[in-house]
């Protein structure tokens, strides 16, 4: 994943109530910044480890 700002990702890809965005990352700081921003913007979030240093962050409204 390219290090885009979380607010850019959520505004661009999760615009409608029933859409879900899955973000695959291997960048540990994203586990702090993306959840903070998504929650601040009113989105829900689930984080799941999928490998030794990979995570899927699922974002929805």
GROMACS elastic network, one bead per residue, 0.5 to 0.9 nm:
[ bonds ]
;  ai    aj funct       b0    kb
    1     4     6  0.81487   500
    1    23     6  0.75503   500
    1    24     6  0.63979   500
    1    25     6  0.54392   500
    1    26     6  0.75023   500
    1    27     6  0.80599   500
    2    25     6  0.84973   500
    3     6     6  0.87065   500
    3    27     6  0.82871   500
    3    30     6  0.79418   500
    4     7     6  0.84877   500
    4     8     6  0.68436   500
    4     9     6  0.67998   500
    5     8     6  0.53480   500
    5     9     6  0.64966   500
    5    10     6  0.88800   500
    5    33     6  0.83463   500
    5    34     6  0.77049   500
    5    37     6  0.86550   500
    6     9     6  0.50946   500
    6    10     6  0.61476   500
    6    11     6  0.85110   500
    6    30     6  0.86773   500
    6    33     6  0.71483   500
    6    34     6  0.50596   500
    6    35     6  0.81743   500
    6    36     6  0.86115   500
    6    37     6  0.58878   500
    6    38     6  0.67020   500
    7    10     6  0.51941   500
    7    11     6  0.59530   500
    7    12     6  0.83127   500
    7    34     6  0.81552   500
    7    37     6  0.62731   500
    7    38     6  0.69448   500
    7    41     6  0.76078   500
    8    11     6  0.53298   500
    8    12     6  0.59255   500
    8    13     6  0.83620   500
    9    12     6  0.53126   500
    9    13     6  0.58984   500
    9    14     6  0.77187   500
    9    21     6  0.86892   500
   10    13     6  0.54222   500
   10    14     6  0.51564   500
   10    15     6  0.72712   500
   10    21     6  0.79017   500
   10    37     6  0.89260   500
   10    38     6  0.70753   500
   10    41     6  0.85189   500
   10    43     6  0.81833   500
   10    59     6  0.77410   500
   10    60     6  0.85903   500
   11    14     6  0.59444   500
   11    15     6  0.58881   500
   12    15     6  0.65401   500
   13    16     6  0.84799   500
   13    19     6  0.79870   500
   13    20     6  0.81378   500
   13    21     6  0.66376   500
   14    17     6  0.75497   500
   14    18     6  0.83322   500
   14    19     6  0.56247   500
   14    20     6  0.62750   500
   14    21     6  0.63218   500
   14    43     6  0.88796   500
   14    59     6  0.76678   500
   14    60     6  0.66124   500
   14    61     6  0.73191   500
   15    18     6  0.87775   500
   15    19     6  0.72173   500
   15    61     6  0.83998   500
   16    19     6  0.55677   500
   16    20     6  0.87586   500
   16    60     6  0.88985   500
   16    61     6  0.76273   500
   17    20     6  0.85076   500
   17    60     6  0.74576   500
   17    61     6  0.54275   500
   18    60     6  0.73845   500
   18    61     6  0.71348   500
   19    59     6  0.86837   500
   19    60     6  0.63633   500
   19    61     6  0.75511   500
   20    58     6  0.68351   500
   20    59     6  0.57481   500
   20    61     6  0.77857   500
   21    57     6  0.80178   500
   21    58     6  0.56837   500
   21    59     6  0.50977   500
   21    60     6  0.65095   500
   22    56     6  0.63104   500
   22    57     6  0.56485   500
   22    59     6  0.63795   500
   22    60     6  0.89840   500
   23    55     6  0.80122   500
   23    56     6  0.54219   500
   23    57     6  0.50092   500
   23    58     6  0.63433   500
   23    59     6  0.79425   500
   24    50     6  0.89904   500
   24    54     6  0.70699   500
   24    55     6  0.57596   500
   24    57     6  0.65089   500
   24    58     6  0.88418   500
   25    28     6  0.77976   500
   25    30     6  0.73634   500
   25    31     6  0.86051   500
   25    53     6  0.84915   500
   25    54     6  0.56757   500
   25    55     6  0.54528   500
   25    56     6  0.64663   500
   25    57     6  0.79160   500
   26    30     6  0.83129   500
   26    53     6  0.56959   500
   26    55     6  0.64313   500
   27    30     6  0.56698   500
   27    31     6  0.76450   500
   27    53     6  0.80415   500
   27    54     6  0.77080   500
   27    55     6  0.86262   500
   28    31     6  0.55216   500
   28    32     6  0.76619   500
   28    53     6  0.78285   500
   28    54     6  0.83828   500
   28    55     6  0.86785   500
   29    32     6  0.54474   500
   29    33     6  0.64466   500
   29    34     6  0.85581   500
   30    33     6  0.50744   500
   30    34     6  0.54848   500
   30    35     6  0.79669   500
   31    34     6  0.60923   500
   31    35     6  0.65242   500
   31    36     6  0.87542   500
   31    47     6  0.81033   500
   31    55     6  0.83122   500
   31    57     6  0.82398   500
   32    35     6  0.59194   500
   32    36     6  0.63740   500
   32    37     6  0.89144   500
   33    36     6  0.52793   500
   33    37     6  0.62636   500
   33    38     6  0.86241   500
   34    37     6  0.53041   500
   34    38     6  0.60134   500
   34    39     6  0.85000   500
   34    57     6  0.84038   500
   35    38     6  0.52171   500
   35    39     6  0.60163   500
   35    40     6  0.83575   500
   35    43     6  0.89970   500
   35    44     6  0.85557   500
   35    45     6  0.67000   500
   35    46     6  0.86961   500
   35    47     6  0.86996   500
   35    57     6  0.84109   500
   35    59     6  0.88918   500
   36    39     6  0.55028   500
   36    40     6  0.61252   500
   36    41     6  0.87210   500
   37    41     6  0.61443   500
   37    42     6  0.86794   500
   37    43     6  0.86102   500
   38    41     6  0.51373   500
   38    42     6  0.63164   500
   38    43     6  0.50587   500
   38    44     6  0.68393   500
   38    45     6  0.72043   500
   38    59     6  0.75022   500
   38    60     6  0.89253   500
   39    42     6  0.50532   500
   39    43     6  0.52140   500
   39    44     6  0.62297   500
   39    45     6  0.74503   500
   40    43     6  0.74940   500
   42    61     6  0.69960   500
   43    59     6  0.65587   500
   43    60     6  0.56314   500
   44    58     6  0.81546   500
   44    59     6  0.57192   500
   44    60     6  0.53112   500
   44    61     6  0.58443   500
   45    57     6  0.67117   500
   45    58     6  0.55458   500
   45    60     6  0.65879   500
   45    61     6  0.87741   500
   46    56     6  0.81069   500
   46    57     6  0.56901   500
   46    58     6  0.51188   500
   46    59     6  0.67685   500
   46    60     6  0.89793   500
   47    55     6  0.67672   500
   47    56     6  0.58274   500
   47    58     6  0.64303   500
   47    59     6  0.89519   500
   48    54     6  0.87164   500
   48    55     6  0.55571   500
   48    56     6  0.53092   500
   48    57     6  0.65105   500
   48    58     6  0.82931   500
   49    52     6  0.76103   500
   49    53     6  0.76322   500
   49    54     6  0.60190   500
   49    56     6  0.63907   500
   49    57     6  0.87973   500
   50    53     6  0.78241   500
   50    54     6  0.55642   500
   50    55     6  0.53429   500
   50    56     6  0.67583   500
   51    55     6  0.69475   500
   52    55     6  0.87257   500
